[in-house]
Amino acid sequence: MAIEIHSKFKLNGISFDKEELKEVGYSLVKEGDPNEKAIGDFLLDWCNVGQNIEVQTSGSTGKPKLVGLKKKHMANSAWATGEYFKLKAGDSALLCIPAYFIAGKMMLVRAMVLGLQLDYVEPSSSPMDFVSKTYDFCAMVPLQLQNSLAKLDSIKTLIVGGAPISKQQIEKLQNISTDIYETYGMTETITHVAVKKINSNVINSSEAEMHFRALPDVVFKTDDRDCLIVDAPNILDAQIITNDIVHLKSETEFEWLGRFDNIINSGGVKLIPESIEAKLAPIIENRFFVSGAPDKILGQKLILLIEGKVDKATLFDSIKDTRMLQKFEIPKDILNVPEFVETTSGKINRLETLKSLSN
């Protein structure tokens, strides 16, 4: 069954039906910049008779790969987002993330399915520099959020994904009028299946409001590793078993703890790097992450990798002085890395960074 373009959908202020969108797609592919070409390619794919679309993953949890998604599932995801955030036809939206990956493509789908008036700007680390009007809805990555604080009041509702948001960032958001949500999801779940509000009075309210909440028609459970299982029949043909370690509060609510792939077994103690990194973040300005290194006695020892130069002795003293870390969470060594290896979407590639050191 074909998915119709909503009559109130607009792209950069102009209304298009499906046939006209094909012409827009051809024009963007032929004459646009790289991001416009990606928008054009997707519009052509969406408007053709096929029922599936191939999307490339970001590579943050493995090698980038192509994933086949059903258009009806993508439309269902858009409707669920619209229901959760109370978006209505005629609302305005801003696309400022690349259309190469699923997050950017889904902004286009939401606009076409829900009847949003979507404007796009060239993706950059400071997208609000190119914006002079207000919007009801927008999606960003954490770096864009960080660089847009002064102009966030131009957006009513903002979703942020692609990487965890630091405590320091969250603290800066508390006096901003925008409703800001951190998202949980992946390419295979067609972007977010859960969100948590991270500003206003949420930080000082009940514990439950700090956890991710499911979108409509999505439920969660865990396996014997305490890893999240996503059950969402409207957007998935089968359940997805993730490698995300969570504390499940209910079938629609969880606390994210870290990645099973990253667990460090140090002397029989299982350490979750992401939890340790959250405690270290207030005292380290450079980009960093913790990992495990072979150790004859412990099996693995906890090490801290920092991008750029730091005074190791001073940092060690600061780490030992903090009361946030338990004894076994204090790194045994600090390594300075000139530059971290990144994924194609700009995230730190932990595995490849470690490989570059061994090489």
KATA-V752198 format. One record per pair of residues at least 6 apart in sequence whose ideal C-beta (glycine too) atoms are under 8 Angstrom apart, sorted by the first residue. I is the first residue (numbers start at 0). J is the second residue. Records with the same first field share a line. If there is no record, write none. Layout:
I: J, J
This chain:
0: 71
1: 48
2: 45, 70, 71, 74, 111, 112
3: 17
4: 15, 16, 17, 20, 111
5: 88, 111, 112, 113, 114
6: 14, 114
7: 14, 88, 89, 114, 115, 116
8: 14, 15, 110, 111, 114, 115, 116, 117
9: 15, 110, 115, 116, 117
10: 20, 23, 110, 117, 118, 119
11: 117, 118, 119
12: 116, 118
15: 23
17: 46
18: 46
20: 42, 45, 46, 111
21: 42, 43, 46
23: 39, 42
24: 38, 39, 40, 41, 42, 43, 46
25: 39, 43
26: 39
27: 35, 36, 38, 39, 42
28: 36, 39, 40, 43
29: 39
31: 38, 39
32: 121
34: 97, 98, 99, 119, 121, 122
37: 97, 98, 99, 103
38: 98, 103, 107, 119
41: 52, 98, 104, 107
42: 107
44: 52
45: 52, 70, 107, 108, 111
49: 70
50: 69, 70, 71
51: 67, 68, 69, 70
52: 67, 68, 70, 73, 104
53: 65, 66, 67, 68
54: 65, 66, 67, 68, 100, 101, 104, 186
55: 63, 64, 65, 66, 99, 100, 186
56: 63, 64, 65, 66, 100, 101, 185, 186, 187
57: 63, 100, 161, 186, 342, 343, 344, 346
58: 342, 343, 344, 348
59: 161, 162, 342, 344, 346, 348
60: 185, 242, 258, 260
63: 342, 343
66: 186, 187
68: 101, 186, 189
69: 236
72: 189, 233, 234, 235
73: 104, 105, 108, 189, 234
74: 108, 112
75: 233, 234
76: 105, 108, 189, 190, 233, 234
77: 105, 108, 109, 112, 113
78: 112, 113
79: 214, 215, 216, 217, 233, 234
80: 86, 105, 109, 191, 214
81: 87, 109, 112, 113
82: 214, 215
83: 194, 214, 215
84: 136, 156
86: 109, 113, 115, 135, 136
87: 113, 114
88: 113, 114, 115
89: 114, 115, 116
90: 113, 115, 116, 135, 136
91: 115, 116, 117, 118, 132, 133, 134, 135, 136
92: 106, 109, 110, 115, 116, 117, 118, 134, 135, 136, 137
93: 117, 118, 119, 120, 126, 130, 134, 136, 137, 154
94: 103, 106, 107, 110, 117, 118, 119, 120, 138
95: 119, 120, 122, 123, 126, 130, 137, 138, 139, 143
96: 102, 103, 106, 122, 138, 139, 140, 143
97: 103, 122, 344
98: 104, 107, 119
100: 186, 344
101: 186, 189, 190
102: 138, 160, 161, 190
103: 122
105: 189, 190
106: 117, 138
107: 117
109: 115, 136
110: 116, 117
115: 135, 136
118: 132, 134
120: 126, 129, 130
121: 129
123: 129, 143
124: 142, 143, 146
125: 143, 146, 147
126: 139, 143, 147
127: 146, 147, 149, 150, 151, 153
130: 150, 153
132: 153
133: 153, 154, 155
134: 153, 154, 155
135: 154, 155, 156
136: 154, 155, 156, 157, 158
137: 154, 156, 157, 158
138: 157, 158, 159, 160
139: 147, 157, 158, 159
140: 159, 160, 161, 162, 345
141: 159, 161, 162, 163, 164, 165, 168
142: 345
144: 151, 157, 159, 164, 168, 179
145: 168
148: 171, 172, 175
151: 157, 175, 176, 177, 179
152: 175, 176, 177
154: 177
155: 177, 178
156: 177, 178, 180
157: 177, 178, 179, 180
158: 179, 180, 181, 182, 191, 194
159: 179, 180, 181, 182, 197
160: 181, 182, 183, 184, 190, 191
161: 344, 346
162: 346
163: 181, 273
164: 181, 197
165: 277, 280
166: 277, 280, 281
167: 280, 281
169: 197, 198, 202
172: 179, 197, 198
173: 198, 199, 202
175: 198
177: 198
178: 196, 198, 199
179: 196, 197, 198
180: 194, 195, 196, 197
181: 194, 195, 197, 211
182: 190, 191, 193, 194
183: 191, 192, 193, 194, 195, 211, 255
184: 190, 191, 192, 193
185: 241
187: 235, 239
188: 229, 231, 234, 235, 239
189: 234
191: 214
192: 213, 214, 217, 229, 231, 234
193: 211, 212, 213, 214, 217, 219, 253
194: 211, 212, 214
195: 201, 208, 209, 210, 211, 212
196: 208
201: 208, 209
202: 209
207: 248, 252
209: 254
210: 248, 252, 253, 254
211: 252, 253, 254, 255
212: 251, 252
213: 219, 250, 251, 252
216: 231, 232, 233
217: 229, 230, 231, 234, 251
218: 230, 231, 250, 251
219: 227, 228, 229, 230, 245, 247, 250, 251, 252, 253
220: 227, 228, 230, 247, 250
221: 227, 228, 245, 247
222: 228, 240
224: 244, 259
225: 244, 245, 246, 256
226: 240, 241, 242, 243, 244, 245, 259
227: 241, 243, 244, 245, 247, 253
228: 238, 239, 240, 241
229: 235, 238, 239, 241
230: 238
242: 258, 259, 260
243: 255, 256, 257, 258, 259
244: 255, 256, 257, 258, 259, 262, 271
245: 253, 254, 255, 256
246: 253, 254, 256
247: 253
248: 254
256: 271, 273, 274
257: 271, 272, 273, 274
258: 272, 273
261: 271, 272, 273, 290, 349
262: 269, 270, 271, 272
263: 269, 270, 272, 289, 290, 291, 299, 301
264: 270, 291, 298, 299
265: 291, 294, 297, 298, 299, 300, 301, 327
266: 296, 297, 298, 327
268: 327
270: 289, 291, 301, 327, 328
272: 288, 289, 290
275: 289, 301, 324, 328
276: 287, 288, 289
278: 321, 323, 324, 328
279: 287, 289, 303, 318, 321, 323, 324
281: 323
282: 314, 317, 318, 321
283: 305, 309, 314
285: 305, 306, 307, 309
286: 305, 306, 307, 339, 347
287: 303, 304, 305, 306
288: 303, 304, 347, 349, 352
289: 301, 302, 303, 304, 330
290: 301, 302, 304, 349, 353
291: 299, 300, 301, 302
292: 299, 300, 302, 332
293: 299, 300
294: 300, 331
300: 331, 332
301: 327, 328, 329, 330, 331
302: 330, 331, 332, 333, 334
303: 318, 330, 332, 333, 334
304: 333, 334, 336, 339, 352, 353, 356
305: 314, 333, 334, 335, 336
306: 336, 337, 338, 339
307: 335, 336, 337
308: 335
309: 333, 335
311: 333, 335
314: 333
315: 333
318: 324, 329, 330
319: 329
334: 356
336: 352, 356
339: 347, 348, 352
340: 347, 348, 351, 352, 354, 355
341: 347, 348
342: 348
